[in-house]
Amino acid sequence: MSDTPPPLAPNAEALEFLLTRRSRPPRMLGDRAPDRAALTTMLEAASRVPDHGKLEPWRFVVLEAAACERLAELSQTRGEALGLEPARIAKDVEGFRMSPLIVAVIAAPKAHPKVPESEQLASAAAVCLSLLNAALASGWGAVWLTGWRATDRLFLTQGLRLFPHETVAGYIHIGNETRVPPDRPRPDIDALTTWIDT
């Protein structure tokens, strides 16, 4: 009797979702957000990513409406202090202010003799995409954003109370969809693919 598991069955529905998924920017999100139970399920799905050494080099900070408003205000004052363009600051402020819920995926690499930091950061990025897809698959609009607020130390310390070695791998904005965005041009897979057979 063989211990070999049977081959995985195709999941056409899941593949079709991945082939047609589309992010929803903050301006296309409404004011409703998933409750804690629904979001916890999404976070569980997001955590099922490659993680060499099982280090869990990431964590979640869930920003509800009041926290989003506070960070919108900090985006204004900190953006001005950094000398950013007013139009850029306004867009950043609006993104936080319009979102009913944001999950900050925190990259928290850990010292390890066999797992370089680059692999740990890649794992955190995988969490971002998995959470984005989990939100979309659950019927919510969502988008993964970064920008200067993902790395600016003062913003991270004052706004999110992060530790010195931590940064934000991504801000995942989640809310009800109010508009469906048009699709955008997609990569030319043939131009980006090299086949090596020897």
C-alpha positions, 0 to 999 in steps of 0.5 A: 500500500503506497503512502503517496497522497493522491494528486491535487484536484483542480480548483477551476473556481479558485484559478478563475478568481486569480486570473480575474482578481482586481484591486479596489483603490480607497476612493472606490471603497464605502464606509463598511468594513468586515467585522472581527470574526470575518477579518480573523478568517482573512488573517488566518488565510493570509498567514498561510504563506511560505515561511522558511524556518517557521519564524513568522517574521510579520504581524498584523496591526488592525486600524479601525475608523478612529485610528485611520482618522488619526493616521490621516492627520499624522500623514498631513503633519508629517508629510508637511515636515518632510517637504512633500508635495501638497498634492501627494500629501492630500492623496495620502491623507484622503486614502487613510481618511476614506478607508473604514479599515486598514490592516498594516502588515508589519515586517518584523524580521528575526535574526537567524543563522540560516534564513536571511532577512530578504527571505523574511521580507519576501514572506511578509510581502506574501502575507500582503498579497494573501490578505488582499486576495482573501478580502477580495474572495470574501466579497470585499473591496481591497487594495495593497498600498505602501509609500513613504508611510511604510518606512518613515521612522517617525511615522512608524513610531508615533503612528503605529508604535513599531519597534526599531527593526520593524517596517510596514510591508503593506497597508491593506485597505478593506471596505465595501465596494462602491464601484468596479474599476476598469481592468488595466493592461496586463503583462505580456507573459511571453515577453517575460518568460524564458523556458530552459529545457537543457 
